[in-house]
Amino acid sequence: MFSMQLVSSRGGQSLAREDRRIGRVRAYEPSDAAAVLAINAENVPAVGEMDEEKLAFFARTATFFVVAENTNDVPLGFLIGLDNDAAAGYTSPNYAHFTAKYAAELAYVDRVAVTESAQGQGLGPAMYNAFEAWAIGFGKGVLAAEVNTIPDNPHSHHFHQTFGFTETGRGRPYGPDEEVAYYEKVLRRA
Ligand SMILES: CC(C)(COP(=O)(O)OP(=O)(O)OC[C@H]1O[C@@H](n2cnc3c(N)ncnc32)[C@H](O)[C@@H]1OP(=O)(O)O)[C@@H](O)C(=O)NCCC(=O)NCCS
């Protein structure tokens, strides 16, 4: 799909220069499966659970699937993005919330996760920058994602808010014990 060097928006400096461990964002490959499953498992419940079958589903259907890796080619994080119909048959109620609202305009972050030891170094923003660029290039109008409020995920709220997302509502599609905030970022076309 593509590969790009990780570039921080903080002063435009390459993150690789600030931390030699950090390499690049590149397309997901089947050989990343074990690492992606481990990073996902480490970050539940901030992200939903994912088994091999679900990962295979995303690998088949996701319009955008990247990993961020270190300079030794070890994946440190991943982002799975969907448009409105690439994941036909996907029953997530949060995905349905956004597809009903935006149809073909939608670029949806199904999940993003960074391994704990590499969090806070800009990998999440780097993958979002890549997804945003992809979405603009494909004429999408809005980036969308949900973030847990019960149980709360303050790091992710902060990240989405500083990345330019606005909260547009809340939902409890999985019952009273879990709640999400819906976040959206309108994309400016070039
Ligand atoms: C949430 C998560 C994806 C964020 O990724 P991260 O790489 O840890 O993000 P960082 O903390 O480096 O980035 C947030 C920072 O990016 C900054 N930022 C916002 N937009 C940016 C941009 N375009 N470029 C660079 N930095 C940006 C923010 O200001 C914030 O910086 P600050 O902490 O100095 O204020 C990651 O921490 C994670 O995987 N958490 C566990 C799983 C999870 O919560 N996933 C999301 C579920 S909704």
The ligand as an SDF file (V2000), in Angstrom:
LIG
                    3D

 48 50  0  0  0  0  0  0  0  0999 V2000
   -4.1800    6.5820   22.2920 C   0  0  0  0  0  0  0  0  0  0  0  0
   -2.9290    6.2260   21.5180 C   0  0  0  0  0  0  0  0  0  0  0  0
   -3.2930    5.5950   20.1790 C   0  0  0  0  0  0  0  0  0  0  0  0
   -2.1820    7.5330   21.2350 C   0  0  0  0  0  0  0  0  0  0  0  0
   -0.9840    7.2060   20.5650 O   0  0  0  0  0  0  0  0  0  0  0  0
    0.4130    7.7360   21.1540 P   0  0  0  0  0  0  0  0  0  0  0  0
    1.4310    7.4070   20.1520 O   0  0  0  0  0  0  0  0  0  0  0  0
    0.6020    7.2040   22.5220 O   0  0  0  0  0  0  0  0  0  0  0  0
    0.1040    9.2670   21.1820 O   0  0  0  0  0  0  0  0  0  0  0  0
    0.9640   10.3860   21.8370 P   0  0  0  0  0  0  0  0  0  0  0  0
    0.7270   10.4610   23.3050 O   0  0  0  0  0  0  0  0  0  0  0  0
    2.3730   10.3100   21.3850 O   0  0  0  0  0  0  0  0  0  0  0  0
    0.2650   11.5500   21.0970 O   0  0  0  0  0  0  0  0  0  0  0  0
   -0.5950   12.4140   21.6970 C   0  0  0  0  0  0  0  0  0  0  0  0
    0.1430   13.6630   21.4950 C   0  0  0  0  0  0  0  0  0  0  0  0
    0.0440   13.9410   20.1270 O   0  0  0  0  0  0  0  0  0  0  0  0
   -0.0640   15.3060   19.9760 C   0  0  0  0  0  0  0  0  0  0  0  0
   -0.6250   15.5290   18.6620 N   0  0  0  0  0  0  0  0  0  0  0  0
   -1.8760   15.8290   18.2860 C   0  0  0  0  0  0  0  0  0  0  0  0
   -1.9370   15.9490   16.9640 N   0  0  0  0  0  0  0  0  0  0  0  0
   -0.6960   15.6910   16.5080 C   0  0  0  0  0  0  0  0  0  0  0  0
   -0.1320   15.6500   15.2270 C   0  0  0  0  0  0  0  0  0  0  0  0
   -0.8580   15.8870   14.1340 N   0  0  0  0  0  0  0  0  0  0  0  0
    1.1680   15.3280   15.1320 N   0  0  0  0  0  0  0  0  0  0  0  0
    1.9120   15.1070   16.2250 C   0  0  0  0  0  0  0  0  0  0  0  0
    1.4320   15.1430   17.4630 N   0  0  0  0  0  0  0  0  0  0  0  0
    0.1320   15.4360   17.5930 C   0  0  0  0  0  0  0  0  0  0  0  0
   -0.8830   15.6980   21.1440 C   0  0  0  0  0  0  0  0  0  0  0  0
   -0.7040   17.0260   21.4480 O   0  0  0  0  0  0  0  0  0  0  0  0
   -0.3090   14.8190   22.2270 C   0  0  0  0  0  0  0  0  0  0  0  0
    0.8280   15.4330   22.7180 O   0  0  0  0  0  0  0  0  0  0  0  0
    1.0070   15.8490   24.2620 P   0  0  0  0  0  0  0  0  0  0  0  0
    0.8510   14.5700   25.0360 O   0  0  0  0  0  0  0  0  0  0  0  0
    2.3980   16.3450   24.2670 O   0  0  0  0  0  0  0  0  0  0  0  0
   -0.0040   16.8710   24.5760 O   0  0  0  0  0  0  0  0  0  0  0  0
   -1.9930    5.2880   22.3050 C   0  0  0  0  0  0  0  0  0  0  0  0
   -1.5660    5.9190   23.4910 O   0  0  0  0  0  0  0  0  0  0  0  0
   -2.5960    3.9500   22.6330 C   0  0  0  0  0  0  0  0  0  0  0  0
   -2.4550    3.0040   21.8860 O   0  0  0  0  0  0  0  0  0  0  0  0
   -3.2740    3.8410   23.7900 N   0  0  0  0  0  0  0  0  0  0  0  0
   -3.8630    2.5770   24.2320 C   0  0  0  0  0  0  0  0  0  0  0  0
   -4.9380    2.0930   23.2580 C   0  0  0  0  0  0  0  0  0  0  0  0
   -5.9480    3.1690   22.9880 C   0  0  0  0  0  0  0  0  0  0  0  0
   -6.3600    3.8930   23.8880 O   0  0  0  0  0  0  0  0  0  0  0  0
   -6.3440    3.2820   21.6970 N   0  0  0  0  0  0  0  0  0  0  0  0
   -7.3090    4.2510   21.2890 C   0  0  0  0  0  0  0  0  0  0  0  0
   -8.6770    3.7680   21.5400 C   0  0  0  0  0  0  0  0  0  0  0  0
   -9.8710    5.0360   21.1440 S   0  0  0  0  0  0  0  0  0  0  0  0
  1  2  1  0
  2  3  1  0
  2  4  1  0
  2 36  1  0
  4  5  1  0
  5  6  1  0
  6  7  2  0
  6  8  1  0
  6  9  1  0
  9 10  1  0
 10 11  2  0
 10 12  1  0
 10 13  1  0
 13 14  1  0
 14 15  1  0
 15 16  1  0
 15 30  1  0
 16 17  1  0
 17 18  1  0
 17 28  1  0
 18 19  1  0
 18 27  1  0
 19 20  2  0
 20 21  1  0
 21 22  1  0
 21 27  2  0
 22 23  1  0
 22 24  2  0
 24 25  1  0
 25 26  2  0
 26 27  1  0
 28 29  1  0
 28 30  1  0
 30 31  1  0
 31 32  1  0
 32 33  2  0
 32 34  1  0
 32 35  1  0
 36 37  1  0
 36 38  1  0
 38 39  2  0
 38 40  1  0
 40 41  1  0
 41 42  1  0
 42 43  1  0
 43 44  2  0
 43 45  1  0
 45 46  1  0
 46 47  1  0
 47 48  1  0
M  END
$$$$
